[in-house]
Amino acid sequence: MDEDLLAEMVRIQDDVRGAFGWDYRDDLNSARAMALAFQADSPYGVPHWTSQGREDTLSGIKEKLSNAKQIVLVGAAAQKSELDLEWPEGTQFIAADGAIGALPNRIKPTCIVTDLDGGEHLDKAALNGAPMIVHAHGDNQLRWEQYFPDWANGGQPPLVLTHQTREVFSNMYNPGGFTDGDRAACLLHWIDVDLSIVKLIGYSTDHLGSWSGTTNPALKIKKLSWMKRILEQLHPRFGDHIS
């Protein structure tokens, strides 16, 4: 991992907050509340959601990705036909939030990177036990406060927790990035995966994908321009994968 690049991927979160007029304190409050909710001996009554359980989940994800021959990141504009292929052995898949709906049932994701606006497709994946990398930010606290109890009652997917602040929390991480799509790529950099083996499918800045959970199209398009900027800073070839 390039420590300077990681620092830049975290610093750019301040640029994004400034561009949209968001308050750092809102991100911080959501992250603190999530960290507090998972300090229990058995958070939400789920033993493997403990600090050690989440660390074990992250270790398992790292092992799969570190041994991968190819990694496919699936964005919200993905078409099912692009993914319903015979992939080489050793290919791992990471879905950005609701884009998990684009994956054929026979393909099991390594993990899903989500801030929890993926709707029914995300819920179905949780019921099937797909590992979730759940992000806390200032605009989704009410969502995660609802989702975790629901997931505890059905599916209990393995969890890793992320945030977008400069604070340090126990077993809750900031790998950098902003949208689910670029945060998935930042995650790979953070765990020291060779980004040259990464393929992006369904990444677009000129239209909203069918798997996007947005309710404000104009705002989402603005967010996607930041996604592109972040991805191109992570690795120049990523720009070739964005429509």
C-alpha positions as CSV (number, residue, x, y, z in Angstrom):
1,M,0.0,0.0,0.0
2,D,1.2,3.5,-0.9
3,E,0.8,5.5,2.3
4,D,0.9,8.8,0.5
5,L,-1.9,7.7,-1.9
6,L,-3.9,6.4,1.0
7,A,-3.6,9.8,2.7
8,E,-4.8,11.5,-0.5
9,M,-7.8,9.1,-0.7
10,V,-8.7,10.1,2.8
11,R,-8.0,13.8,2.3
12,I,-10.2,14.0,-0.8
13,Q,-13.1,13.2,1.5
14,D,-12.7,16.8,2.8
15,D,-12.9,18.1,-0.7
16,V,-16.1,16.2,-1.3
17,R,-17.7,17.5,1.9
18,G,-16.7,21.0,0.9
19,A,-18.1,20.6,-2.7
20,F,-21.5,19.4,-1.4
21,G,-21.7,21.5,1.7
22,W,-21.7,18.5,4.1
23,D,-20.7,18.8,7.7
24,Y,-17.7,16.7,9.0
25,R,-19.5,16.4,12.3
26,D,-22.4,14.5,10.7
27,D,-19.9,11.9,9.3
28,L,-18.2,11.8,12.7
29,N,-21.4,11.3,14.7
30,S,-22.6,8.5,12.5
31,A,-19.2,6.7,12.7
32,R,-19.1,7.2,16.5
33,A,-22.6,5.8,16.9
34,M,-21.8,2.8,14.7
35,A,-18.6,2.1,16.7
36,L,-20.5,2.3,19.9
37,A,-23.3,0.0,18.7
38,F,-20.6,-2.7,18.0
39,Q,-18.8,-2.5,21.3
40,A,-21.2,-5.0,22.8
41,D,-20.1,-8.6,23.6
42,S,-22.5,-9.8,21.0
43,P,-23.7,-6.8,18.9
44,Y,-27.4,-7.1,18.0
45,G,-27.2,-10.6,19.4
46,V,-24.9,-11.8,16.6
47,P,-21.6,-13.4,18.0
48,H,-19.6,-13.1,14.8
49,W,-20.3,-9.3,14.7
50,T,-17.9,-8.8,17.6
51,S,-14.6,-7.0,17.0
52,Q,-12.8,-10.3,16.7
53,G,-15.5,-11.7,14.4
54,R,-15.3,-8.6,12.1
55,E,-11.5,-8.9,12.1
56,D,-11.8,-12.5,11.0
57,T,-14.1,-11.5,8.3
58,L,-11.7,-8.9,7.0
59,S,-8.8,-11.4,7.1
60,G,-10.8,-13.9,5.0
61,I,-11.7,-11.2,2.4
62,K,-8.0,-10.2,2.3
63,E,-6.9,-13.7,1.7
64,K,-9.3,-14.3,-1.2
65,L,-8.4,-11.0,-2.8
66,S,-4.7,-11.4,-2.3
67,N,-4.8,-14.8,-4.0
68,A,-7.0,-13.7,-6.9
69,K,-5.9,-13.9,-10.5
70,Q,-8.4,-11.3,-11.5
71,I,-10.8,-9.0,-9.5
72,V,-14.0,-7.6,-11.0
73,L,-15.6,-4.6,-9.4
74,V,-19.3,-4.4,-10.3
75,G,-20.8,-0.9,-10.5
76,A,-24.4,0.3,-10.7
77,A,-24.5,0.5,-14.5
78,A,-23.5,-3.1,-15.0
79,Q,-25.6,-5.3,-17.4
80,K,-26.3,-8.9,-16.5
81,S,-25.0,-9.9,-19.9
82,E,-21.6,-8.5,-19.1
83,L,-21.3,-10.7,-16.1
84,D,-23.0,-13.9,-17.2
85,L,-19.8,-15.3,-18.7
86,E,-17.4,-18.1,-18.0
87,W,-14.8,-16.3,-15.9
88,P,-11.2,-17.6,-15.5
89,E,-10.6,-19.6,-12.4
90,G,-9.4,-17.4,-9.5
91,T,-11.6,-14.5,-10.4
92,Q,-13.1,-12.6,-7.4
93,F,-16.1,-10.2,-7.5
94,I,-16.9,-7.2,-5.4
95,A,-20.2,-5.5,-5.9
96,A,-20.9,-1.8,-5.2
97,D,-24.1,-1.8,-3.1
98,G,-27.2,-2.7,-5.2
99,A,-25.1,-3.7,-8.2
100,I,-25.1,-7.1,-6.5
101,G,-28.3,-7.6,-8.4
102,A,-26.4,-7.8,-11.7
103,L,-24.4,-10.9,-10.6
104,P,-25.7,-14.2,-11.8
105,N,-26.8,-16.5,-8.9
106,R,-23.9,-18.9,-9.6
107,I,-21.3,-16.1,-8.8
108,K,-20.8,-15.5,-5.1
109,P,-19.3,-12.1,-4.3
110,T,-16.2,-11.9,-2.2
111,C,-17.9,-8.9,-0.5
112,I,-20.3,-6.1,-1.1
113,V,-19.3,-2.5,-0.4
114,T,-22.3,-0.6,0.7
115,D,-23.7,2.5,2.4
116,L,-27.1,0.6,2.5
117,D,-29.1,2.2,-0.3
118,G,-29.1,-0.9,-2.4
119,G,-32.7,-1.9,-1.6
120,E,-34.1,-5.4,-2.2
121,H,-30.9,-6.8,-3.9
122,L,-28.8,-5.9,-0.9
123,D,-31.4,-7.5,1.4
124,K,-31.4,-10.7,-0.6
125,A,-27.6,-10.9,-0.5
126,A,-27.6,-10.4,3.2
127,L,-30.1,-13.2,3.6
128,N,-27.7,-15.4,1.6
129,G,-24.8,-14.5,3.9
130,A,-22.7,-12.3,1.5
131,P,-20.0,-10.5,3.5
132,M,-20.9,-6.8,3.8
133,I,-18.5,-3.9,4.1
134,V,-20.8,-1.3,5.6
135,H,-20.0,2.4,5.5
136,A,-21.1,5.0,8.0
137,H,-21.6,8.6,6.8
138,G,-23.7,11.6,7.9
139,D,-26.6,10.8,5.7
140,N,-27.2,7.1,6.4
141,Q,-27.3,6.8,10.2
142,L,-31.0,6.1,10.2
143,R,-30.6,3.5,7.5
144,W,-27.9,1.5,9.3
145,E,-29.8,1.8,12.6
146,Q,-32.6,0.0,10.9
147,Y,-30.6,-2.5,8.8
148,F,-28.5,-4.1,11.4
149,P,-31.4,-5.3,13.6
150,D,-33.2,-6.5,10.5
151,W,-30.1,-8.4,9.3
152,A,-29.5,-9.8,12.8
153,N,-33.0,-11.4,12.5
154,G,-32.3,-12.8,9.1
155,G,-29.1,-13.8,7.3
156,Q,-26.6,-12.3,9.8
157,P,-24.0,-11.6,7.0
158,P,-20.4,-11.3,8.0
159,L,-19.5,-7.6,8.5
160,V,-16.6,-5.2,8.1
161,L,-17.3,-1.5,9.2
162,T,-15.9,1.6,7.4
163,H,-16.2,5.3,7.9
164,Q,-15.0,8.6,6.3
165,T,-13.5,10.6,9.1
166,R,-9.9,11.3,10.4
167,E,-10.7,9.6,13.7
168,V,-9.4,6.1,14.7
169,F,-11.9,3.5,15.8
170,S,-11.3,0.0,16.9
171,N,-11.8,-2.4,14.0
172,M,-13.6,0.2,11.9
173,Y,-11.6,1.5,9.0
174,N,-11.2,4.4,6.5
175,P,-9.7,3.0,3.3
176,G,-10.5,6.3,1.5
177,G,-12.9,7.2,-1.3
178,F,-16.4,8.5,-1.5
179,T,-19.0,6.5,-3.5
180,D,-19.5,2.7,-3.0
181,G,-17.9,2.2,-6.4
182,D,-14.6,4.0,-5.9
183,R,-14.5,2.9,-2.2
184,A,-14.4,-0.7,-3.4
185,A,-11.2,0.2,-5.4
186,C,-9.8,2.1,-2.4
187,L,-10.4,-1.0,-0.3
188,L,-8.2,-3.0,-2.7
189,H,-5.4,-0.5,-2.5
190,W,-5.7,-0.4,1.3
191,I,-5.2,-4.2,1.6
192,D,-2.3,-4.0,-0.9
193,V,-3.9,-5.7,-3.9
194,D,-2.2,-5.2,-7.3
195,L,-4.6,-2.9,-9.0
196,S,-3.4,-4.0,-12.4
197,I,-5.5,-7.2,-12.1
198,V,-8.7,-5.2,-11.4
199,K,-11.4,-4.9,-14.0
200,L,-14.3,-2.4,-13.7
201,I,-17.7,-3.3,-15.1
202,G,-20.7,-0.9,-14.9
203,Y,-18.8,2.3,-14.0
204,S,-20.4,5.3,-15.6
205,T,-20.4,9.1,-15.1
206,D,-22.9,10.1,-17.8
207,H,-25.9,8.1,-16.7
208,L,-27.4,6.4,-13.7
209,G,-27.2,2.6,-13.7
210,S,-30.2,0.4,-13.2
211,W,-28.8,-0.8,-9.9
212,S,-28.4,2.7,-8.4
213,G,-30.3,3.4,-5.2
214,T,-30.4,7.1,-5.8
215,T,-33.5,9.3,-5.5
216,N,-31.9,12.4,-6.8
217,P,-30.4,11.9,-10.3
218,A,-28.8,15.3,-10.6
219,L,-27.0,14.9,-7.3
220,K,-25.9,11.4,-8.2
221,I,-24.3,12.5,-11.5
222,K,-22.3,15.1,-9.5
223,K,-21.2,12.3,-7.1
224,L,-20.1,10.2,-10.1
225,S,-17.7,12.8,-11.3
226,W,-15.9,12.5,-7.9
227,M,-15.9,8.8,-8.3
228,K,-14.1,9.1,-11.6
229,R,-11.5,11.5,-10.2
230,I,-10.8,9.2,-7.3
231,L,-10.5,6.1,-9.5
232,E,-8.1,7.8,-11.9
233,Q,-5.9,8.9,-9.0
234,L,-5.8,5.4,-7.7
235,H,-4.7,3.9,-11.1
236,P,-4.6,5.7,-14.5
237,R,-6.0,2.7,-16.4
238,F,-9.2,2.8,-14.4
239,G,-10.3,5.8,-16.5
240,D,-10.4,3.4,-19.5
241,H,-13.1,1.4,-17.7
242,I,-15.5,4.3,-17.1
243,S,-18.1,5.2,-19.7
